[in-house]
């Protein structure tokens, strides 16, 4: 299927019977919202049931196989990497990180556990200095310059609050990568593991550390301008507002965020990278080629959805076991709910979020995060991407946009597709038992 949907919008792909409403919703959003290029892919019961991609700008060469930075959606890939070490019996979530990395114990960090790191409770949400992107190239990571720097850091927690959870937006992946390569029998980084043990055998592209020859396939991301979003939010929907939320809804989100900003340890922290001033910095080739697992995975919806489908199926795909049952269970075990400054989250010991099915009791921020994606595990990325799986219904979900709506803090724009997929699955399940 290929068609024009107004305003030079090219929409391509297909959906399986029973998922036509997902296609209709996708077409509507591509026509009406401030989109550039997007990909949406969903597996259900081991079959690909949604495979859609679109471009409003007719970006040359944009396809379902184009690579896009999915930012924090990569955090779930680093969780899978750590779980692979648990699977091999080389690591436990209650291990102290310093058991495997003695130098990490410096400055009082000796008791920090793997689970605390993965739950964003390490007290290392920011570092004292920005890192040089060149130091994050795979070959340079193995020279341990980054590892030495991380080991020297001091823990800091939010002021006046007993809760230790604070979003480690970029740093969790850098720390976890250093731990991973010390425990992996081959001394690999997460980027190398992901290529060799997940992406290549599964046939699902998800890359931490893009190679030079892959750079032409990477499409740039661009945030919607603040003033554009503000002007659009002032327009009512009947005047074809290109934002899902109006000005009052946006202001309410910002106001709820202010107390968290005041108490956050990252409030006066330096940027994560040397030379970084804007999000567009992630489009620079030397950044894409480095390993920042928590914020710089380049993938596509097809790749994310297939990996998610494997996870939804218990770690096995087409007869090959990628994660043993015990390690799969451990990754999803012990979900702990805690405030993460701007929203309450429920992270497992393996570092993936469980989205609550008890949405009626949640506050507005928590409703935005959970309602519509109940029962999914995984996480989401800055501005829009989603990489999640639903074990009960065996759904693997991937959504990737190039236009970033950074005011949509919990990615409700992509969540609408998750909610529609859940409705489709429930209808199919009901009809099969009727």
C-alpha positions in Angstrom: 0.0 0.0 0.0 1.3 3.4 -1.0 -0.7 6.6 -1.1 -0.6 10.4 -0.7 -2.5 11.6 2.3 -2.6 15.4 1.8 0.2 18.0 2.2 2.6 15.8 0.2 2.4 13.0 2.8 3.7 9.7 1.6 2.3 6.7 3.5 3.4 3.2 2.8 3.2 -0.3 4.3 0.5 -2.7 5.3 -1.5 -4.1 8.2 -3.0 -7.6 8.9 -6.7 -8.2 9.0 -8.0 -6.9 12.4 -5.6 -4.1 12.6 -7.1 -1.8 10.0 -8.0 0.8 12.6 -4.3 1.2 13.5 -3.6 2.2 9.8 -6.5 4.6 9.9 -5.2 6.3 13.1 -1.7 6.4 11.6 -2.9 8.1 8.4 -5.0 10.6 10.4 -2.0 11.6 12.6 0.4 11.9 9.7 -2.1 14.2 8.0 -2.9 16.4 11.0 0.1 16.5 13.4 3.4 18.2 13.0 5.2 15.2 11.7 8.2 14.7 9.3 9.0 11.0 9.0 7.8 8.1 11.1 7.9 4.3 11.3 5.4 2.0 13.1 5.8 -1.7 13.4 3.9 -4.2 15.6 4.2 -8.0 16.1 1.4 -10.1 17.6 1.6 -13.8 18.4 4.8 -14.1 16.4 3.5 -12.4 13.3 4.1 -8.9 11.9 0.7 -7.3 11.9 1.6 -3.6 11.4 4.3 -2.3 9.2 3.9 1.3 8.3 6.2 4.2 7.4 5.5 7.7 6.2 7.2 11.0 5.3 5.5 14.4 5.1 8.6 16.0 3.8 9.3 13.4 1.2 12.7 13.0 2.8 15.0 11.4 0.1 15.6 7.8 0.9 13.4 7.5 4.0 12.3 3.9 4.2 11.3 1.3 6.9 14.9 0.4 7.1 16.2 3.9 7.7 18.1 4.3 11.0 17.0 6.9 13.5 18.3 7.8 16.9 15.7 6.5 19.4 17.3 8.1 22.4 16.2 6.5 25.7 14.4 3.7 24.0 17.9 2.2 23.9 17.8 1.8 27.7 15.8 -1.4 27.3 18.5 -2.8 25.0 21.1 -2.2 27.7 18.8 -4.0 30.1 18.8 -7.0 27.7 22.6 -6.8 27.5 22.9 -6.9 31.3 20.3 -9.7 31.5 22.5 -11.8 29.1 25.2 -11.8 31.7 22.7 -12.9 34.3 21.7 -15.7 31.9 25.3 -16.9 31.7 25.6 -17.0 35.5 28.2 -14.2 35.4 26.2 -11.5 37.2 23.4 -11.1 39.7 21.2 -8.0 40.1 22.0 -7.9 43.8 25.7 -7.9 43.1 27.7 -4.8 44.1 29.1 -3.2 41.0 32.5 -3.1 42.7 32.6 -6.9 42.9 33.2 -6.8 39.1 34.8 -3.4 38.8 36.8 -2.8 42.0 37.9 0.8 41.0 34.2 1.8 41.0 34.2 1.6 44.8 36.1 4.9 45.0 34.4 7.8 46.8 31.9 5.7 48.7 30.3 3.9 45.8 31.3 0.4 46.9 27.9 -0.8 48.1 25.9 0.3 45.0 24.2 -2.7 43.4 23.4 -3.5 39.8 19.7 -3.3 40.5 20.1 0.2 42.0 21.9 1.3 38.9 19.3 -0.2 36.6 16.4 1.4 38.6 18.0 4.9 38.3 18.9 4.9 42.0 22.7 5.1 41.7 23.0 8.8 42.6 25.0 9.4 39.4 22.4 11.1 37.2 25.0 13.5 36.0 28.8 13.7 35.9 31.2 16.4 37.1 32.5 17.1 33.5 31.2 16.4 30.0 32.7 13.5 28.1 34.5 13.9 24.8 32.5 12.1 22.0 35.7 10.6 20.6 36.3 8.9 23.9 33.1 7.0 23.4 34.2 5.2 20.2 34.3 1.5 20.8 38.1 1.2 20.5 38.6 4.2 22.9 36.1 2.8 25.5 38.4 -0.3 25.7 41.3 2.0 26.6 39.4 2.7 29.9 39.6 6.5 29.9 35.8 6.6 30.3 35.9 3.9 33.0 38.6 5.7 35.0 36.5 8.9 34.9 33.3 7.2 36.0 35.1 5.5 38.8 36.2 8.9 40.2 32.6 10.2 40.4 30.8 11.0 43.6 27.1 10.1 44.3 24.6 12.9 44.6 20.9 12.5 45.5 18.0 14.9 45.4 17.8 17.4 48.2 15.4 16.9 51.0 13.9 13.7 49.7 14.3 10.1 50.9 13.6 8.7 47.5 16.9 7.9 45.7 15.4 7.6 42.2 16.4 10.2 39.6 16.4 9.8 35.9 19.9 8.8 34.7 19.1 10.0 31.2 22.5 9.5 29.7 24.8 8.2 32.4 23.2 4.9 33.2 24.3 3.5 29.8 27.8 4.7 30.2 28.1 3.0 33.6 26.4 -0.2 32.5 28.6 -0.4 29.5 31.7 -0.3 31.6 30.3 -3.0 33.9 29.2 -5.1 30.9 32.6 -5.2 29.2 34.3 -6.2 32.4 32.0 -9.1 32.9 31.5 -10.3 29.3 33.9 -13.2 28.7 35.1 -11.7 25.4 35.5 -8.2 26.9 33.0 -6.8 24.4 31.1 -3.5 24.7 27.3 -3.4 24.7 27.5 -2.2 21.1 29.5 -5.3 20.0 27.3 -7.7 22.0 24.1 -6.2 20.4 25.4 -6.7 16.9 26.8 -10.2 17.4 24.2 -11.8 19.7 21.0 -9.9 19.0 20.8 -7.9 15.8 22.6 -10.1 13.4 21.1 -13.5 14.3 17.6 -12.0 14.8 17.7 -9.9 11.7 16.7 -6.8 13.6 18.8 -3.7 13.3 19.5 -1.9 16.5 22.9 -0.3 16.6 24.9 1.2 19.5 27.9 2.7 17.7 27.2 3.3 14.1 29.9 2.3 11.7 31.2 4.8 9.1 29.7 2.9 6.2 26.3 3.0 7.9 26.1 6.7 8.5 24.4 7.5 5.1 21.4 5.4 6.4 21.0 7.5 9.5 18.2 10.1 9.3 18.5 13.3 11.3 16.2 14.1 14.1 14.9 17.6 14.8 12.9 18.9 17.8 9.8 21.0 17.1 10.6 24.6 18.0 9.2 25.8 21.4 7.5 28.8 19.9 6.0 26.7 17.2 4.5 24.4 19.8 3.3 27.3 21.9 1.6 29.0 18.9 0.0 25.7 17.8 -1.2 25.0 21.3 -3.2 28.3 21.3 -5.3 27.1 18.3 -8.4 25.0 18.9 -8.6 21.7 17.2 -11.3 22.8 14.7 -8.7 25.2 13.3 -6.4 22.3 12.6 -4.1 22.5 15.5 -1.0 20.4 14.8 -0.4 19.6 18.4 -2.3 17.1 20.5 -2.4 19.4 23.6 -3.6 22.9 24.1 -1.8 25.7 25.9 -3.5 25.0 29.2 -2.5 21.3 29.1 1.1 22.2 28.3 1.3 24.8 31.1 -0.1 22.2 33.6 2.7 19.8 32.6 5.4 22.5 33.0 4.0 23.6 36.4 4.0 20.0 37.7 7.6 19.7 36.6 9.0 22.8 38.4 9.4 21.3 41.9 11.3 18.4 40.4 13.6 20.7 38.5 14.4 22.7 41.7 15.4 19.5 43.6 17.2 17.6 40.8 20.9 17.0 41.0 21.2 17.6 37.2 19.8 21.2 37.4 23.3 22.8 37.3 25.2 19.9 35.8 27.3 20.4 32.7 26.1 18.9 29.4 26.8 15.2 28.9 29.1 15.8 25.9 31.8 18.4 25.3 30.5 20.9 22.8 26.9 20.0 23.2 24.4 22.9 23.2 21.3 21.5 21.5 19.6 18.2 20.8 20.9 18.5 17.2 24.3 17.6 18.5 23.2 13.9 18.4 23.1 14.2 14.6 26.8 14.7 14.4 28.6 11.6 12.9 31.2 11.3 15.7 28.4 11.1 18.3 26.4 8.5 16.3 29.6 6.4 16.0 30.2 6.4 19.8 28.5 4.2 22.4 26.0 5.9 24.5 23.5 3.1 25.1 21.0 5.2 27.1 20.6 7.9 24.6 22.1 7.1 21.2 20.8 3.8 19.8 20.1 4.1 16.1 17.4 1.7 15.0 14.1 1.5 13.1 10.6 0.4 14.1 11.0 -2.9 12.4 14.2 -3.7 14.4 12.7 -2.6 17.7 9.4 -4.4 17.2 11.2 -7.7 16.3 13.4 -7.6 19.4 10.3 -6.7 21.4 8.5 -9.6 19.9 11.3 -11.9 21.0 11.1 -10.5 24.5 7.3 -10.8 24.5 7.8 -14.5 23.6 9.9 -15.1 26.7 13.3 -14.6 25.1 13.0 -17.2 22.2 12.4 -16.5 18.5 12.1 -19.1 15.7 13.6 -21.8 17.8 16.6 -19.8 19.0 16.9 -18.8 22.6 18.3 -15.3 23.1 17.6 -15.2 26.8 17.0 -18.1 29.1 13.7 -18.4 31.1 15.3 -17.7 34.5 17.2 -14.6 33.2 14.0 -13.4 31.4 12.1 -13.8 34.7 14.8 -12.0 36.7 14.9 -9.1 34.2 11.2 -8.6 34.8 11.2 -9.3 38.5 10.8 -7.0 41.5 9.2 -4.0 40.0 9.5 -1.1 42.5 7.4 2.0 42.2 9.0 5.3 43.1 8.9 9.0 42.2 11.4 9.9 39.5 11.1 13.6 40.0 8.7 14.4 37.1 6.6 11.2 37.3 6.2 8.1 39.4 7.7 5.1 37.7 7.8 1.3 38.3 11.2 -0.2 37.3 12.1 -3.8 37.6 15.5 -4.9 39.0 16.6 -5.4 35.4 15.8 -1.7 34.5 12.7 -1.9 32.4 9.5 -0.1 33.3 6.3 -2.0 34.0 3.3 0.1 32.9 0.5 -0.2 35.4 -2.8 -1.8 34.8 -4.3 0.0 37.8 -4.5 3.3 35.9 -7.6 4.6 37.7 -5.7 5.3 40.9 -2.9 7.3 39.1 -2.4 11.1 39.0 -2.4 13.0 35.8 1.3 12.6 35.0 1.1 8.9 35.8 -2.1 8.5 33.7 -0.2 10.0 30.8 2.6 7.5 31.3 0.5 4.4 31.9 -3.0 4.6 30.6 -3.2 3.1 27.1 0.0 1.0 27.5 -1.0 -1.1 30.4 0.8 -4.4 30.7 3.8 -3.4 28.5 7.4 -3.5 29.6 10.2 -1.4 28.3 10.7 2.3 28.0 10.5 5.3 25.6 12.8 7.9 24.0 13.1 11.7 24.0 10.5 13.3 21.7 8.6 10.3 20.7 10.2 6.8 20.1 8.8 3.7 21.9 10.3 0.2 22.3 8.1 -2.0 24.5 6.7 -5.5 24.7 3.6 -7.1 26.2 4.2 -10.7 27.4 0.6 -11.5 28.2 -0.7 -10.7 24.7 2.7 -11.4 23.0 2.9 -8.0 21.4 6.2 -6.4 20.2 5.9 -2.7 19.6 8.2 -0.2 17.9 7.5 3.4 17.0 10.2 5.8 15.6 9.7 9.5 14.6 12.3 12.0 13.2 10.3 15.0 14.5 10.8 15.3 18.3 8.0 16.7 20.5 10.1 17.2 23.6 7.1 18.7 25.6 5.4 15.3 25.3 7.3 14.0 28.2 5.7 10.5 28.3 5.3 10.0 24.5 1.5 10.1 24.4 1.6 10.6 20.7 3.0 7.2 20.1 1.0 5.7 23.0 -2.2 6.3 21.0 -1.0 3.6 18.6 -0.3 1.2 21.5 -3.8 1.8 22.9 -5.3 1.1 19.5 -3.2 -2.1 19.1 -4.5 -3.3 22.5 -8.1 -2.6 21.4 -7.5 -4.6 18.2 -5.9 -7.5 20.1 -8.8 -7.6 22.6 -11.3 -7.7 19.8 -9.5 -10.5 18.1 -9.2 -12.5 21.3 -12.9 -11.9 22.0 -13.9 -13.1 18.6 -11.8 -16.2 18.8 -13.4 -17.3 22.1 -17.0 -16.4 21.0 
